[in-house]
Amino acid sequence: TTTSSATTTSTTTTTTTTTATPSASASSYPTCGQKVKNVPGDYSTIQEAVNMASAGDTIRVGAGTYTLSGSFNDGVNLKSGICFEGAGTNQTIITVPKRWGIYVANASYIIIKNLTVKNSGHLITSSFGGSDGGGIGIFYSNNIKIESCRLTGNRQNNGGGLGINSSQDIYVTSCLIDGNYAKNLGGGVSVGGSNVTFTNVTLADNSASYTGYGITQTVGGVYFVGGPFTIKNSILWNNSGVNVYGSPGAASFTINYSDVGNWSGDIGNISLDPKFVSATDYSLQSTSPAINTGDPSILDSDGSRSDMGAYPFTGTTAPADTTAPTISNVQAGSITQTTVSLNWTTKSKLPPYLSEISLILSIEPLSSLIFCFSSSVKPS
């Protein structure tokens, strides 16, 4: 047995827990909110509630910071067929300083939602390699959903925030993965031999240390080998070295409608400062280029085109700058019977939203004759 402590908003409880029972198989996702086991209401520790749960149960962890002792059997070891949910990312915080914050192995059909895993994980310093996933580690599992969670301040040899190995149908949605560290690869996330989909994920300010064997920059963002790995409607920004790296010849990935620093390709992607509200608030400012630029087939709750990142913008966007650029020194480049080519200079760059301009020309000496036409222009 090992000792763990759970500090909630009202009480601090110290008790003894037992190792998780083997995970039974499940054939479908649970419905969160049915058959609820409350922590600390019904059970004094998280692991006790998990051990007593059956497929279809919800483990609902109340508001508070739950700091576990960190010995090997005293993390959060989930089993098949359960919903494991908190009261919200700013309310339910799990910390396991010496091992995975949440551990999933040989399990299926699990939902993890509405919580934060913080300052968890451990580093093995003796050699390259070691364990994956400081915040959440998923191994030899399938059909796992992680929704509306935050993984922050965690550390591990690979995948400081999240590590996924030899697993299939893993879905990460509306999550923030920030400020994590990997000694080797994937400061935010590492994926090996797994089928993974990220949707509306913000992965920022993570870091890693390793370079070598053809890796010339640290991989502070996402490192993966195998696949397929799909990223959409997401933001990967300001991670050390590179934001995303697939092992050459051994990676299958697609990135669409996302904002990825120093990266281009696929469909609908941008590489522009997402304009977070602050260094600690990853919501979007009203002028963010990530607003209304996500997958057009997906709508946000306000009915507008989807945004990129974990936190859709809910305010009012800044009005577009419709001030016309100042144009001067207009000169004829060439004149034929059917076309007139003009050259001009501007005192300011054309705004990025401007794809067409209209020019009204007064032709001397026929000053009363006015031509109006449109021309496609690329901002420069």
C-alpha positions as CSV (number, residue, x, y, z in Angstrom):
1,T,0.0,0.0,0.0
2,T,1.0,3.6,-0.5
3,T,-0.2,6.9,1.0
4,S,-1.8,9.7,-0.9
5,S,-3.3,13.1,0.0
6,A,-6.2,15.0,-1.6
7,T,-6.6,18.7,-0.8
8,T,-9.9,20.0,-1.8
9,T,-11.4,23.4,-1.4
10,S,-12.8,22.5,2.0
11,T,-10.9,19.5,3.4
12,T,-7.6,17.7,3.4
13,T,-7.8,13.9,3.5
14,T,-4.9,11.4,4.0
15,T,-5.6,7.7,3.5
16,T,-4.3,4.4,2.2
17,T,-5.0,3.3,-1.4
18,T,-4.6,0.0,-3.2
19,T,-3.2,-0.8,-6.6
20,A,-5.7,-0.7,-9.5
21,T,-7.4,-3.9,-10.4
22,P,-6.7,-5.2,-14.0
23,S,-8.7,-3.4,-16.6
24,A,-11.6,-5.3,-18.0
25,S,-12.5,-4.9,-21.7
26,A,-15.2,-2.6,-22.8
27,S,-17.0,-2.3,-26.2
28,S,-18.4,1.3,-26.1
29,Y,-17.8,4.7,-24.5
30,P,-19.5,5.4,-21.3
31,T,-22.1,8.2,-21.0
32,C,-20.6,10.7,-18.6
33,G,-22.8,11.7,-15.8
34,Q,-24.6,8.4,-15.4
35,K,-23.8,6.1,-12.4
36,V,-21.5,8.6,-10.8
37,K,-18.9,7.9,-8.1
38,N,-17.9,11.1,-6.4
39,V,-14.5,11.9,-5.0
40,P,-14.3,12.9,-2.2
41,G,-18.0,12.5,-1.5
42,D,-18.4,8.7,-2.0
43,Y,-14.7,7.7,-1.9
44,S,-11.8,9.4,-0.1
45,T,-9.3,8.8,-2.9
46,I,-9.3,8.8,-6.6
47,Q,-7.7,5.4,-7.0
48,E,-10.2,3.8,-4.6
49,A,-13.1,5.1,-6.7
50,V,-11.4,3.8,-9.9
51,N,-10.8,0.4,-8.3
52,M,-14.5,0.1,-7.4
53,A,-15.8,1.3,-10.8
54,S,-17.4,-0.8,-13.5
55,A,-17.7,-0.2,-17.2
56,G,-20.2,2.7,-17.7
57,D,-19.4,4.4,-14.4
58,T,-18.3,8.1,-14.1
59,I,-15.6,9.0,-11.6
60,R,-16.3,12.6,-10.8
61,V,-13.5,14.4,-9.0
62,G,-14.5,17.5,-7.2
63,A,-12.8,20.9,-7.2
64,G,-9.4,20.9,-5.4
65,T,-5.8,20.0,-5.9
66,Y,-5.1,16.3,-5.5
67,T,-1.4,15.7,-4.7
68,L,-0.5,12.0,-4.7
69,S,2.5,10.5,-3.0
70,G,4.3,9.6,-6.2
71,S,5.3,6.0,-5.5
72,F,4.7,3.7,-8.5
73,N,1.2,2.4,-7.5
74,D,-0.2,5.7,-6.3
75,G,-1.0,7.7,-9.5
76,V,-4.3,7.6,-11.3
77,N,-4.5,4.2,-13.0
78,L,-7.6,4.1,-15.2
79,K,-9.5,1.1,-16.4
80,S,-11.7,0.4,-19.4
81,G,-15.1,1.8,-19.9
82,I,-15.2,4.7,-17.5
83,C,-15.6,8.4,-17.7
84,F,-13.0,10.3,-15.5
85,E,-14.0,13.9,-15.2
86,G,-13.2,16.9,-13.1
87,A,-15.1,20.1,-12.2
88,G,-13.2,22.1,-14.8
89,T,-9.6,22.8,-15.8
90,N,-9.3,25.6,-13.3
91,Q,-10.9,23.7,-10.5
92,T,-9.7,20.0,-10.5
93,I,-5.9,19.7,-10.5
94,I,-4.0,16.4,-10.3
95,T,-0.3,16.4,-9.4
96,V,1.8,13.2,-9.2
97,P,5.4,14.4,-8.8
98,K,7.2,11.1,-9.4
99,R,5.2,9.3,-12.1
100,W,2.5,9.7,-14.7
101,G,-0.3,12.0,-13.6
102,I,-2.8,9.8,-15.3
103,Y,-1.8,6.3,-16.5
104,V,-3.7,4.2,-19.1
105,A,-2.4,0.8,-20.2
106,N,-4.1,-2.1,-22.0
107,A,-7.5,-0.3,-21.7
108,S,-10.2,0.8,-24.0
109,Y,-13.2,3.2,-24.3
110,I,-12.1,5.8,-21.6
111,I,-13.1,9.5,-21.5
112,I,-10.9,11.9,-19.6
113,K,-12.3,15.4,-19.4
114,N,-12.6,18.8,-17.6
115,L,-9.4,18.7,-15.4
116,T,-5.8,19.7,-15.2
117,V,-2.7,17.5,-14.8
118,K,0.1,19.6,-13.4
119,N,3.7,19.2,-12.3
120,S,3.7,15.4,-12.8
121,G,6.1,12.9,-14.4
122,H,9.6,11.8,-13.8
123,L,12.9,11.8,-15.7
124,I,15.1,8.8,-16.1
125,T,18.6,10.2,-16.4
126,S,20.7,7.1,-17.0
127,S,20.2,6.8,-20.8
128,F,18.3,7.9,-23.9
129,G,14.8,6.7,-23.9
130,G,12.8,6.0,-20.8
131,S,9.1,6.5,-20.1
132,D,6.7,8.7,-22.2
133,G,4.0,11.0,-21.0
134,G,4.6,13.1,-17.8
135,G,1.0,14.4,-17.6
136,I,-0.8,11.5,-19.3
137,G,0.7,8.3,-20.5
138,I,-1.3,6.0,-22.8
139,F,0.1,2.5,-23.7
140,Y,-1.3,-0.4,-25.7
141,S,-4.8,1.0,-25.5
142,N,-7.6,2.0,-27.9
143,N,-10.6,4.4,-28.1
144,I,-9.4,7.0,-25.6
145,K,-10.8,10.5,-25.6
146,I,-9.2,13.4,-23.8
147,E,-11.5,16.5,-23.8
148,S,-11.3,20.0,-22.3
149,C,-8.1,19.3,-20.3
150,R,-4.9,21.1,-19.5
151,L,-1.5,19.5,-19.2
152,T,1.0,21.9,-17.8
153,G,4.3,21.9,-16.0
154,N,4.8,18.2,-16.5
155,R,8.1,16.5,-17.4
156,Q,9.2,13.2,-18.8
157,N,12.0,11.7,-21.0
158,N,9.7,11.9,-24.0
159,G,6.3,13.6,-24.3
160,G,6.5,15.9,-21.3
161,G,2.8,16.6,-21.4
162,L,1.4,13.6,-23.2
163,G,2.9,10.3,-24.4
164,I,1.0,7.8,-26.6
165,N,2.6,4.5,-27.6
166,S,1.2,1.5,-29.5
167,S,-2.4,2.7,-29.2
168,Q,-5.2,3.2,-31.7
169,D,-8.1,5.7,-32.0
170,I,-6.8,8.3,-29.5
171,Y,-8.7,11.6,-29.7
172,V,-7.5,14.8,-28.1
173,T,-10.0,17.7,-28.3
174,S,-10.2,21.3,-26.9
175,C,-7.1,20.8,-24.8
176,L,-4.3,23.1,-23.7
177,I,-0.8,21.6,-23.5
178,D,1.7,24.2,-22.2
179,G,4.9,24.6,-20.3
180,N,5.9,20.9,-20.3
181,Y,9.4,19.6,-20.7
182,A,11.0,16.5,-22.2
183,K,14.6,15.5,-21.7
184,N,14.7,13.9,-25.1
185,L,11.9,14.5,-27.7
186,G,8.4,16.0,-27.7
187,G,8.3,18.6,-24.9
188,G,4.6,18.7,-25.4
189,V,3.7,15.4,-27.0
190,S,5.4,12.2,-28.2
191,V,3.5,9.6,-30.3
192,G,4.9,6.2,-31.3
193,G,3.1,3.7,-33.5
194,S,-0.3,5.1,-32.8
195,N,-3.4,6.5,-34.6
196,V,-4.0,9.9,-33.0
197,T,-6.3,12.9,-33.9
198,F,-5.9,16.4,-32.4
199,T,-8.8,18.8,-32.8
200,N,-8.8,22.3,-31.4
201,V,-5.6,21.8,-29.4
202,T,-3.3,24.6,-28.3
203,L,0.2,23.4,-27.8
204,A,2.5,26.2,-26.7
205,D,5.7,27.1,-24.7
206,N,6.8,23.5,-24.3
207,S,10.5,22.6,-24.4
208,A,12.9,19.7,-25.0
209,S,16.7,19.2,-24.9
210,Y,17.8,16.4,-27.2
211,T,19.6,16.8,-30.5
212,G,21.5,14.2,-32.5
213,Y,21.1,11.3,-35.0
214,G,19.9,13.8,-37.7
215,I,17.7,15.9,-35.3
216,T,19.4,19.3,-35.5
217,Q,16.9,21.2,-33.4
218,T,15.2,20.3,-30.2
219,V,11.6,19.1,-30.6
220,G,9.7,21.1,-28.1
221,G,6.3,20.6,-29.7
222,V,5.1,17.3,-31.1
223,Y,7.4,14.3,-31.9
224,F,5.9,11.3,-33.6
225,V,6.9,8.1,-35.4
226,G,4.4,5.9,-37.2
227,G,0.8,7.1,-37.5
228,P,-1.5,8.2,-38.9
229,F,-1.4,11.4,-36.9
230,T,-4.0,14.1,-37.8
231,I,-3.9,17.7,-36.5
232,K,-6.7,20.1,-37.3
233,N,-8.0,23.5,-36.0
234,S,-5.1,23.7,-33.7
235,I,-2.3,26.1,-32.7
236,L,1.3,24.9,-32.3
237,W,3.4,27.9,-31.3
238,N,6.5,29.0,-29.5
239,N,7.7,25.5,-28.6
240,S,11.5,25.2,-28.4
241,G,13.3,24.2,-31.6
242,V,10.6,22.9,-33.9
243,N,6.8,22.7,-33.3
244,V,6.3,19.4,-35.0
245,Y,8.7,16.7,-36.2
246,G,7.9,13.4,-37.8
247,S,10.7,10.8,-37.9
248,P,11.8,10.6,-41.5
249,G,10.5,7.7,-43.5
250,A,8.5,6.4,-40.5
251,A,5.7,9.0,-40.0
252,S,2.3,9.6,-41.6
253,F,0.7,12.8,-40.7
254,T,-1.7,15.5,-41.8
255,I,-2.1,19.1,-40.5
256,N,-5.0,21.1,-41.8
257,Y,-6.5,24.5,-40.8
258,S,-4.0,25.1,-38.1
259,D,-1.5,27.8,-37.0
260,V,1.9,26.2,-36.8
261,G,5.0,28.3,-36.2
262,N,7.6,28.0,-39.0
263,W,5.7,25.4,-40.9
264,S,3.6,25.3,-44.1
265,G,1.8,22.7,-46.2
266,D,-1.4,20.8,-46.4
267,I,-4.7,22.7,-46.4
268,G,-5.8,25.9,-44.8
269,N,-2.7,26.4,-42.6
270,I,-1.1,29.6,-41.5
271,S,2.1,30.5,-39.6
272,L,1.2,33.8,-37.9
273,D,1.4,35.0,-34.3
274,P,-1.9,33.7,-32.8
275,K,-2.0,36.7,-30.5
276,F,-2.8,35.1,-27.2
277,V,-4.2,37.4,-24.6
278,S,-1.0,37.0,-22.5
279,A,1.9,34.7,-21.7
280,T,-0.3,32.8,-19.3
281,D,-3.7,33.2,-21.0
282,Y,-4.0,31.3,-24.2
283,S,-7.4,32.7,-25.2
284,L,-7.4,34.7,-28.4
285,Q,-7.3,38.5,-28.8
286,S,-9.9,40.0,-31.0
287,T,-7.3,40.6,-33.7
288,S,-6.0,37.0,-33.8
289,P,-5.6,35.5,-37.2
290,A,-6.8,32.2,-35.7
291,I,-10.4,33.5,-35.5
292,N,-12.8,32.2,-38.1
293,T,-10.0,30.5,-40.0
294,G,-10.5,26.9,-38.9
295,D,-12.1,24.1,-40.8
296,P,-15.1,25.8,-42.6
297,S,-17.2,22.7,-42.3
298,I,-17.0,23.1,-38.5
299,L,-18.9,25.9,-36.7
300,D,-18.3,27.4,-33.3
301,S,-21.0,27.7,-30.7
302,D,-21.9,31.1,-32.0
303,G,-22.6,29.7,-35.5
304,S,-19.5,31.3,-37.0
305,R,-16.7,29.4,-38.8
306,S,-14.6,27.5,-36.4
307,D,-11.5,29.1,-34.7
308,M,-8.1,27.5,-34.3
309,G,-6.9,26.4,-30.8
310,A,-8.4,25.2,-27.6
311,Y,-10.4,28.4,-26.8
312,P,-12.8,29.7,-29.4
313,F,-13.1,33.5,-29.4
314,T,-16.4,34.5,-27.8
315,G,-16.2,38.3,-27.9
316,T,-16.5,40.8,-30.8
317,T,-13.7,40.9,-33.4
318,A,-12.0,44.2,-34.1
319,P,-13.5,45.9,-37.1
320,A,-11.5,45.5,-40.3
321,D,-9.2,48.4,-41.2
322,T,-10.8,49.6,-44.4
323,T,-8.5,52.7,-44.7
324,A,-7.3,52.8,-48.3
325,P,-3.6,52.9,-48.8
326,T,-2.2,56.2,-50.1
327,I,-1.2,55.8,-53.7
328,S,1.0,58.2,-55.6
329,N,3.3,58.5,-58.6
330,V,1.0,56.6,-60.9
331,Q,2.7,56.0,-64.2
332,A,1.7,54.1,-67.4
333,G,3.9,51.1,-67.8
334,S,2.4,50.1,-71.2
335,I,-0.6,51.0,-73.3
336,T,-2.2,49.0,-76.0
337,Q,-5.6,49.2,-77.7
338,T,-7.2,47.0,-75.1
339,T,-5.1,47.3,-71.9
340,V,-3.4,49.9,-69.8
341,S,-0.6,48.8,-67.4
342,L,0.0,51.1,-64.4
343,N,2.7,51.3,-61.8
344,W,2.4,53.1,-58.5
345,T,3.9,53.4,-55.1
346,T,2.2,53.3,-51.7
347,K,3.1,54.8,-48.3
348,S,1.9,51.7,-46.5
349,K,1.5,48.0,-47.2
350,L,-1.9,46.8,-48.3
351,P,-3.9,45.4,-45.4
352,P,-3.9,41.5,-45.4
353,Y,-7.6,41.3,-45.9
354,L,-7.5,43.2,-49.2
355,S,-7.7,40.9,-52.2
356,E,-9.1,43.4,-54.7
357,I,-8.8,47.2,-55.2
358,S,-10.8,49.5,-57.4
359,L,-9.1,52.4,-59.3
360,I,-11.0,55.4,-60.6
361,L,-9.0,57.1,-63.3
362,S,-9.5,60.6,-64.8
363,I,-8.0,60.7,-68.3
364,E,-6.8,64.1,-69.5
365,P,-7.7,66.0,-71.5
366,L,-11.0,64.0,-71.4
367,S,-11.5,64.8,-67.8
368,S,-15.1,63.9,-67.9
369,L,-14.4,60.4,-69.0
370,I,-14.0,58.1,-66.0
371,F,-12.9,54.4,-66.0
372,C,-13.6,52.1,-63.1
373,F,-12.2,48.7,-63.0
374,S,-11.0,46.1,-60.5
375,S,-7.6,44.3,-60.3
376,S,-6.5,41.4,-58.2
377,V,-3.7,42.4,-55.9
378,K,-1.6,40.3,-53.5
379,P,-0.6,42.3,-50.4
380,S,3.1,42.9,-50.2
